[in-house]
Structure formats: structure tokens, C-alpha cells
Amino acid sequence: MSCAAIIVAAGRGRRMGFDKLLAPLNGKPVLQWSLDAFLRADEISSIVVVTDEERFGRLDPGTSKPVLRVDGSRERFLSVVRGLDAIPEPPVYVAVHDGARPLILPEQIDQVVKATRDEGAAALARRVTETLKKSDENDFAHGSVPRERLWVMETPQAFRFKMLRRAYRVTESRRIGVTDDVSAAKAIGVATKLIENPRPNIKITVPRDLDLVEAMLKLRERPEHPPTGDVDGENG
């Protein structure tokens, strides 16, 4: 059963001061990393990149599967809706990904899509491991927040195509503010299965994120097994 992908890349990166989606990252633009992962994912049949013509023209769409482009909007949910409307042949499933998350891997995409076939909706996420605090109005620590069952949401987030279209129609008509696709699905009573990501798939937001992601990419390319010797610093 077919699954299309929507890569949302309509933002202008005002906090960065430059186009973060075209920033060089280990030899290619940030957005190209996301696109390449979806091009290599076995479960993805076609891709819509929600971005402007100039940015799209800087990408290599390859020839392995159809890659289309559509203009986005200032609001993310409207960009997703435009992506849904741009898919020529409605697929059974659709996966939505933030283009500013370049660490996504093809096998993670496939894992989320396969879970969607079983559960109806699935999303990549990582468990919260840090201690969380609430503050008062003056930013003094006021109390702890239990971190059990708390997750940091990532993408892709995948759903049955018809369901996600209906979810966004409902949220728009009722003026329900949503920050991601899981929230839109929840608004019509659809629960999303969370697929744990053991590796952070951070969203590039500020300039220092580029350095962090580049370091993570280089670490990912290293052999799985560390060299023999003093790895943990316990021998001197």
C-alpha cells in the first residue's frame, strides 16, 4: 500500500539570519539530507517538498521516485494542507517530516510507516530523560515535573491519508491551534503510536545547531565498535 511523504520546508529562518535549509552541512544543504533519506526509504512511493522555487532549485531530486514541489504558508499546518492537496494520486498513507531535521534515517522512516499500517498513526519521538522543573513568574524553580511517559516529538509523523486530511479540515473549521500532525489527529480522536528514537533527531533552529548536527553526522559515520583501549577513562 502506497505512502507519500510531505517534507515541510517553507520557513524563512528569521532566527538564523540566513536560510538554514540551504546551509551547508557535511557537503550538502540541510534540506538535501532529509530529501535523500526519503528517496532511499523503501516504504515511500512519492515526495512533495513544501518550499519555494528558489530553494527547490538548489536540491537534487534524483530519479528514483517522483518528487514534486508546492509553495508553503507562514503557518506550518497550512503548509501541510498544501502538501496534502499537491499529491496527484491520493495514497493510503502519508508521512510528514520537518525539512530542518536532517538526521533522519531511511530505516527510521520505514519503521514509522510500517507501524502506521498496524496502528493507523505513528510518529518518531524520544523519551525525556532530563529532570524537568516548573518555575514561578520570576523564573525561580517552583517544582519538578515527573518525566515518566513524557516524550519529545520528532518527525516523521505518519497517518492514513484520508484521516489526516479530515483532521486538518476539523482543526481549521474549529480554529483549533495545533503545532504538529499528532495534535491534529488527536483533535478527531485518533491516537498516535510513538516510535522511540534512540538518537536525537533535533530540529535546526539556531546557528549553533548546525555545529551540533554536523558533529552528530560525523559520529554516525564512525564504526559501531569503539577502538580498544581506555574508552571510559577508568584506567588512568
N, C-alpha and C positions, 0 to 999 in steps of 0.2 A: 504494500500500500504506500502511495507516494507521500513524501513530506517535503514541502517547500521551506525555504529559510528566508527570513527577513533580517537583514543587518541594518540596524538603525545607526545612521551616521550623519545626522542633519545638524548637529550642534556646531556653533562657531568658535567655541573655546575661548570665551571672553576672559576667563580667569587665567588662561595660559599666556595671553598676549600674542599668540600665533596659532596657526592651525595645527592642533595637537594630533589630528587624524592623519596628517601628512608628514608629521615629524619623523625624521629617520630613526629607525630602531633596528640595530644589528643588520644594517644594509638595505632595509626596505621600509616603506611607510608603515606607520602603526596600523592603519586600516587594512593594508595588504595582508598582515598576519592573520586577522580574523577571516578575511575572504579566502585565503589559502586553506585554512583549516576546514571551512565548509566545502570548498572544492574537493578536498580529499576525503570528506566524510562519506561513507558508503550509504548511509541512510537518507542523504539529501539528494533530491532529484533536480531542484532548480533553486535559484537565488535571486532575491530582489535586494538591491542596495539602495537604501533611502538616503540620498545625498544629492548635492548639486552637480551639474555637468562638469565644472572645472575640476572638482575633486575626483570624480569618477574617471575623468580623462587621464589621471595620474596613476591609475591602477592597471594591473594586468589581470583581466578576467579569465584568461586561459581559454581552453576549448573543450574541457571535459564535460561541462554541463551548461545549460542556459543561465546567463547572468544578465538581469535587467536592471534598469535604474529608474527611480522616480524621485521627484522633489519631495522634501520633507516639510515639516512645520516647526514653529517655535516651541510647540508643546510635544513632548515625546509620544503621548497616546495618539495624537493626530498623525504623527509620522508613522506609527504602527498601522493605523487605519489606512493610510495611503498605500503602505506596503501591501496590506491585505487586498486592497482594491486593484493593485497593479499585477497580481498573479493571474496570468491568462486563463489557465485551466485550474479551477478550484481543486486543491489536493485534499487528501483525507486529513492530513496533519500539517501543522505549521510550527516552526521553531523560530523564536525571536531572540536576537542577540544584539548586545551593545557593541558597536564597532570599536569603542575605546577600551575593550577588554581583549588585548592581543595574545594573552597567554592560553587561550582556549585550544584544546587538542581535538583532532578528528575523532579519536576514540571516546572522548567525553561527550561530544555531540551525539554520536551513535548510541551511547548509553542512555542519554536523556530521551532520545526518540523511541528507543525500544521500551523504556519504562512508560512512556506515554501511551504506547499501544496496549500495555497491560492495565494502566491505571486511569487513562483518559487525560491526564495532565501531569507534567513532571518538570522540575527545574533544578538546575545546578545551584548548590549552596554550600556554605561551610559553617561548621558549628562555632559558636562563640566560646573562646577559651580564656579570655581575659576577665579580670574582675571588673564588674560594672558598678558605677556609682551614680546616684541621683544627686543633684545639687539644689541649694536654695536659690532665691532670686539674686543673691550676691556671689554665686559660684563657689560657695563653701560646700564641702561634701556633706550630704544630708542622710544618706543611707545607701545600702547595697541593693543591687538588683540580682535576683537569682539567675544564673546563666544557664541552668538546665533547660533544655528544649528551646534555646534561643539560637537563631541562625542568621548569618549574614547572607543576604540574597545575591546571587550572581546570575549570569546568563550562559547558555541559552535557557529559555523557558518555552516549553512545547505543549501544544494542545491540539484537540480536534479543531480543524479549521472552522467549521460552521459554529462551533461553540464559542470560539474566541471572537468571531465577528458579532455574534449575538451579545456577548459580554460587553463589547465596546459600544454597541448601539444602546444598551441599557444604561451604562455608566454615563454616556453622553446625554441621553434624554433626561436622566435624573440628576445630572450635574454632580455626579459623584467623582471626587478627585481621586485619581489613582496614580501611583508612582511606578508601578510595574505591571506586567501582564498577569501575574499571580493575583494581584489585588483586583484586577478586572474580573477574573474568573471567580474569585471569592464573592464578588458582588451579586452573582447569579447562583450562588450556592455550590460552586464546583471547587472541590478540594484538590490541592496540587501535591503530588508526591515529591519530597525533597531528596535529591541525589547528592550524597556527601562528596565534596571535592576535597581531597587531602592536601591539595596545593592551592594557595591563594590565586585567584583569578581577578586581580584588582582592576578597577576602572581608572584609567589615566585621567586625572583631574587637574593637578598642579604640576609645574615643571619638574619637581624632584621625583615625581612618579616615573618619569622616563628613565632616570638613572636606576631606580629600583627594579623596574621591569627588565631593563637591559641586563642587569646583574642576574636576575632570575632566569632569563633566557640562556645566559652563558652557563649557569649552574645546571640547567636542564640538559644541556648538551654534553655534560661530563659523564664518564662511565658511572654505572649504577653502584659499583662497589668502590669504596674509598681505598686509597693506597695503604699498604701495610705500614705500620709504624704507630706513632703516638697520635691517635686521632682525637681523643678527648682531653689531652693534656694531663693525663693522670700519671704519667711515668716520668715526670721531671719537668 
